[in-house]
Amino acid sequence: MKKGIKRIGILTGGGDCPALNAVIRASVKSALNRGWEVIGIKNSFEGFFNPGLIKKIYADDVAGILHIGGTILGTSSGGDPLLKKIKIKGKEVLCDRSGQIVREFKKLKLDALIVIGGDGTLKIAKKLYDKGIPLVGVPKTIDNDLSATVMTFGFDTAVSVATDAIDKLHPTTQSHQRVMVVEVMGRYAGWIALNSGVSGGADVILIPEIPFDIKKVCKKVEDRYKIGRNFCIVVAAEGAKYKGAGVMVKEKSTAGRVEVLGGIAQRIADDIQKLTGRSTRSIVLGHLQRGGHPTTFDRLLATRFGTAAVRLVAGGGFGRMVCLRPPDIESVTLEEAISKMKQVPLDSDVIASARELGISFGD
């Protein structure tokens, strides 16, 4: 054990995902078993700016949370918490708050920090590490788009949820002889759409990596009806793009003030119905993919990540992120962890298998 480690902090950042609590549980139990104190920083890095969001975590706090979705520490995905808008002489300017986090870290007498998050959160962690905070990262994203790890926890559950939804849509879509467009998560990478689409028996899969031609999508729809298969399932990642458009489809938020990513399923459904005349509906799975009980795979991977993070702290492996390199859990530098996004390779054998099954990618 590294000498001097007595008190560590732990926080979760970005969107929640299945098995996030399993990582917290594993990290806390492993740290407590080493005789360390564990301090929970609630609502991501925002917790450093509010004393009421700092809480000592005991064994009882993590009892029974292994199978529960969400995060007991809360989270935040609303922009860079290191930057805050303040007014100077009537003008809004961005103020760098990283120095304040460093001061609060020292004030809390923490010896290390475990940061659980995706690409955005880990970029913030890298900045704080460069400013002197000893920390380690744990990869978290259901999109599975971090290149430094073979798999991220939460992804397997998200795929299972999406596949189950597609399974349930088959009989109703077939009964009404409709086209159903299912929107799943996947802003820049189509891993969830690809895996759930193939596993759920979709006829068309649209992913960010392959811009699609709506006319070719419609041709696939019509080809099915011509052979008597009078229904069609289209699975689209939220970041799927029309060929030639170059941008993702966005829609107004519920408050109507800003544009947010989403709406691709409805747009595609409208186009299919207009071009083919077929009755078409859309459904957005959205945050359903983040909830529910994590799969066995995700629980185990999250537990391995959580305990590995504590081992990394104990060994002084700061500035690194734990990762899955089968069959082992290893670690990479934070710089390597955030250097490249992992998208679906166009020569993927899953894509090849899908094409051989007759699945269209709209290209």
C-alpha positions in Angstrom: 0.0 0.0 0.0 1.2 3.5 -0.8 2.2 5.3 2.4 0.2 8.4 3.3 -3.1 7.4 1.8 -5.7 7.9 4.5 -8.6 9.8 2.9 -9.9 9.8 -0.7 -12.7 11.4 -2.5 -15.0 9.9 -5.2 -17.4 11.6 -7.7 -19.4 10.7 -10.8 -19.7 13.0 -13.8 -21.7 13.2 -17.0 -24.8 11.2 -17.8 -25.7 8.3 -15.5 -25.6 4.7 -16.7 -26.3 1.2 -15.5 -23.7 -0.2 -12.9 -22.5 3.3 -11.9 -23.5 2.5 -8.3 -21.7 -0.8 -8.6 -18.4 1.1 -9.3 -19.1 3.4 -6.3 -19.8 0.4 -4.1 -16.7 -1.5 -5.2 -14.4 1.5 -4.7 -15.8 2.4 -1.3 -15.7 -1.1 0.1 -12.2 -1.6 -1.2 -11.0 1.7 0.3 -12.7 1.1 3.6 -11.2 -2.4 3.9 -7.8 -0.7 3.6 -8.6 1.5 6.5 -9.2 4.7 4.4 -11.9 7.3 4.8 -14.0 7.9 1.8 -15.6 11.3 1.0 -18.4 11.5 -1.5 -18.4 14.6 -3.7 -22.0 15.0 -4.8 -23.3 16.3 -8.2 -19.9 15.9 -9.9 -17.3 18.6 -9.6 -20.0 21.1 -8.5 -19.8 19.4 -5.1 -16.5 21.2 -4.5 -18.3 24.5 -4.6 -21.0 23.6 -2.0 -20.1 22.2 1.4 -23.6 20.7 1.7 -22.7 18.3 -1.1 -19.7 16.8 0.7 -20.5 13.6 2.6 -18.5 11.0 4.3 -19.4 7.5 3.0 -19.7 4.5 5.2 -20.2 0.8 4.4 -24.0 1.1 5.1 -24.2 3.8 2.5 -23.3 1.4 -0.3 -25.1 -1.7 1.0 -27.7 -3.0 -1.4 -26.8 -0.7 -4.3 -25.0 -3.2 -6.6 -28.1 -3.8 -8.7 -29.6 -0.3 -8.6 -29.3 2.1 -11.5 -28.3 5.7 -11.3 -25.7 7.1 -8.9 -26.1 7.7 -5.2 -23.6 10.6 -5.6 -25.7 12.4 -8.2 -24.1 13.8 -11.3 -24.1 16.8 -13.7 -23.6 17.1 -17.4 -24.3 20.7 -17.9 -21.1 22.1 -19.5 -17.6 22.5 -18.1 -17.8 23.0 -14.3 -14.3 24.5 -14.3 -15.7 27.5 -16.2 -18.3 29.9 -14.7 -19.9 32.9 -16.3 -19.5 36.1 -14.2 -20.2 39.7 -14.9 -17.4 42.2 -15.0 -18.3 45.8 -15.7 -21.6 44.6 -17.2 -20.0 42.0 -19.5 -20.2 38.2 -19.1 -16.8 36.5 -19.0 -15.7 33.0 -18.3 -14.0 32.5 -15.0 -11.7 29.5 -14.5 -12.6 27.8 -11.2 -10.0 25.0 -11.3 -7.9 26.8 -8.7 -10.8 26.8 -6.4 -11.3 23.0 -6.8 -7.6 22.5 -5.9 -8.0 24.6 -2.8 -11.1 22.8 -1.7 -9.4 19.4 -2.4 -6.6 20.4 0.0 -9.1 21.9 2.5 -10.9 18.5 2.6 -7.5 16.9 3.4 -8.0 14.4 0.6 -5.0 12.3 -0.5 -6.5 11.3 -3.8 -9.6 11.5 -5.9 -11.4 8.8 -8.0 -13.3 10.3 -11.0 -15.9 8.2 -12.7 -16.9 9.6 -16.1 -16.8 9.7 -19.8 -14.8 11.6 -22.3 -15.9 15.1 -21.1 -15.5 14.3 -17.4 -12.1 12.7 -17.9 -10.9 15.8 -19.9 -11.7 17.9 -16.9 -10.0 15.3 -14.6 -6.8 15.6 -16.8 -6.8 19.4 -16.3 -7.1 19.0 -12.6 -4.4 16.4 -12.5 -2.1 18.8 -14.4 -2.9 21.4 -11.6 -1.7 19.0 -8.9 -4.6 16.9 -7.8 -3.6 13.2 -7.5 -6.5 11.3 -9.1 -7.4 8.3 -11.2 -10.2 7.8 -13.7 -12.8 5.2 -14.3 -14.3 5.1 -17.8 -18.1 5.5 -17.9 -20.2 5.8 -21.1 -23.0 3.6 -22.4 -22.0 4.7 -25.9 -18.8 2.5 -25.5 -16.8 5.2 -27.4 -13.6 5.4 -25.3 -10.8 3.9 -27.4 -8.5 3.0 -24.5 -10.8 0.3 -23.1 -12.3 -2.6 -25.0 -15.6 -2.1 -23.1 -17.2 0.4 -20.8 -19.7 -0.6 -18.1 -23.3 0.2 -18.8 -23.0 -0.5 -22.6 -24.1 -4.2 -22.2 -27.2 -3.2 -20.3 -28.1 -0.4 -22.8 -27.8 -2.9 -25.6 -30.0 -5.4 -23.7 -32.7 -2.7 -23.0 -32.7 -1.6 -26.7 -32.8 -5.2 -27.9 -35.7 -6.0 -25.6 -37.6 -3.0 -26.9 -37.1 -4.0 -30.5 -38.3 -7.5 -29.6 -41.5 -6.0 -28.1 -42.0 -3.8 -31.2 -41.9 -6.7 -33.7 -45.4 -8.1 -33.0 -47.2 -4.8 -32.9 -45.4 -3.5 -36.0 -46.2 -6.7 -37.9 -49.9 -6.6 -36.7 -50.4 -3.1 -38.1 -48.2 -3.7 -41.2 -46.2 -0.6 -40.3 -42.7 0.8 -40.4 -41.3 1.5 -37.0 -38.3 3.7 -36.5 -36.5 3.2 -33.1 -34.1 5.9 -31.9 -31.3 4.7 -29.5 -28.4 6.5 -27.9 -25.2 7.0 -29.8 -24.1 10.6 -30.5 -20.9 10.0 -32.4 -20.6 6.2 -32.3 -23.2 3.6 -33.4 -22.3 0.7 -31.1 -25.7 0.5 -29.4 -27.6 0.8 -32.6 -25.5 -1.8 -34.4 -25.5 -4.4 -31.6 -29.1 -4.0 -30.6 -30.2 -3.8 -34.3 -28.5 -7.0 -35.3 -29.6 -8.8 -32.1 -33.1 -7.6 -32.4 -33.6 -8.5 -36.0 -33.8 -5.0 -37.4 -34.1 -4.5 -41.2 -32.3 -1.1 -41.4 -29.6 0.2 -39.0 -28.4 3.8 -39.2 -25.3 4.8 -37.4 -23.2 8.0 -37.3 -20.2 6.3 -39.1 -22.3 5.7 -42.2 -24.3 8.7 -43.6 -27.5 7.3 -45.1 -29.5 8.0 -48.2 -33.2 8.1 -47.3 -34.1 6.8 -50.7 -32.1 3.7 -50.1 -33.7 3.3 -46.7 -37.1 3.5 -48.5 -36.0 1.0 -51.1 -35.3 -1.5 -48.3 -38.8 -0.9 -46.9 -40.4 -1.4 -50.3 -38.4 -4.5 -51.0 -39.8 -6.1 -47.8 -43.4 -5.3 -48.7 -42.8 -6.7 -52.3 -41.9 -10.1 -50.8 -44.8 -10.1 -48.4 -43.0 -9.0 -45.3 -45.4 -6.2 -44.7 -43.6 -4.5 -41.8 -40.1 -3.0 -41.2 -38.0 -2.1 -38.2 -35.5 0.7 -38.5 -33.0 1.3 -35.7 -31.3 4.7 -35.7 -28.6 6.1 -33.5 -29.4 9.6 -32.3 -26.3 10.9 -34.1 -27.1 9.2 -37.5 -26.7 11.7 -40.3 -28.4 12.2 -43.7 -25.9 11.7 -46.6 -24.7 15.1 -47.7 -26.1 16.9 -44.6 -22.9 16.6 -42.5 -24.8 17.6 -39.3 -26.8 15.7 -36.8 -30.5 16.3 -36.4 -31.4 18.6 -33.4 -34.7 19.7 -31.9 -35.8 22.4 -29.4 -35.6 21.5 -25.8 -38.8 21.2 -23.8 -38.2 24.7 -22.5 -37.9 25.8 -26.2 -34.8 27.9 -25.5 -31.9 25.8 -26.9 -31.4 23.0 -29.4 -30.6 19.6 -28.2 -29.6 16.4 -30.0 -32.5 14.3 -30.9 -35.4 13.9 -33.3 -33.8 11.8 -35.9 -36.4 9.0 -35.6 -39.3 11.3 -36.2 -37.6 12.9 -39.1 -36.8 9.6 -40.7 -40.4 8.3 -40.0 -41.9 11.4 -41.7 -39.7 10.9 -44.7 -40.4 7.2 -45.1 -44.2 7.8 -44.9 -44.0 10.7 -47.4 -41.8 8.8 -49.9 -43.5 5.3 -49.6 -47.0 6.0 -48.3 -46.5 3.3 -45.7 -47.9 3.9 -42.2 -44.8 4.8 -40.1 -44.3 5.5 -36.4 -41.3 6.5 -34.4 -40.2 5.8 -30.8 -37.4 7.3 -28.8 -35.9 5.0 -26.1 -33.9 7.8 -24.6 -33.2 7.6 -21.0 -34.8 4.2 -20.6 -31.4 2.9 -21.8 -29.8 4.5 -18.7 -32.1 2.9 -16.2 -33.0 -0.5 -14.8 -30.9 -3.2 -13.3 -27.4 -3.6 -14.8 -26.6 -7.0 -16.5 -24.3 -9.5 -14.9 -21.5 -8.5 -17.3 -21.8 -4.8 -16.3 -22.0 -5.5 -12.6 -18.8 -7.6 -12.8 -17.0 -5.1 -15.0 -18.0 -2.2 -12.8 -16.8 -4.0 -9.7 -13.5 -4.8 -11.3 -13.0 -1.2 -12.4 -13.9 0.1 -8.9 -11.5 -2.1 -7.1 -8.8 -1.5 -9.7 -9.1 2.2 -9.2 -8.4 1.8 -5.5 -5.4 -0.4 -6.3 -4.1 2.3 -8.6 -4.5 4.9 -5.9 -2.7 2.6 -3.4 0.2 2.2 -5.8 0.5 5.9 -6.6 -0.7 5.4 -10.2 -2.1 8.9 -10.5 -3.0 10.5 -13.8 -4.2 7.2 -15.2 -7.5 5.5 -16.1 -8.4 1.9 -15.5 -9.4 0.0 -18.6 -10.4 -3.5 -19.8 -7.8 -5.2 -21.9 -9.1 -8.8 -21.8 -8.6 -10.8 -19.8 -7.2 -8.2 -17.5 -8.0 -4.8 -16.0 -5.1 -2.5 -16.8 -4.5 1.2 -16.9 -3.5 3.9 -19.4 -2.6 7.6 -19.0 -5.5 10.1 -18.9 -3.9 11.6 -22.0 -4.2 8.4 -23.9 -7.7 7.7 -22.5 -9.1 10.9 -24.0 -7.0 11.1 -27.2 -9.2 9.2 -29.5 -12.9 8.4 -29.8 -13.8 4.8 -30.6 -16.2 4.6 -33.4 -17.6 1.5 -35.2 -14.9 0.5 -37.8 -16.4 0.3 -41.3 -14.7 -3.1 -41.7 -16.3 -4.4 -38.6 -17.2 -8.1 -38.8 -20.6 -7.2 -37.2 -21.3 -4.8 -40.1 -20.2 -7.5 -42.5 -22.5 -10.0 -40.8 -25.4 -7.6 -40.9 -25.0 -6.9 -44.6 -24.8 -10.7 -45.3 -28.1 -11.0 -43.4 -29.6 -8.4 -45.8 -29.7 -5.5 -43.3 -29.4 -2.1 -44.9 -27.3 0.7 -43.6 -28.8 3.2 -46.0 -25.7 3.5 -48.1 
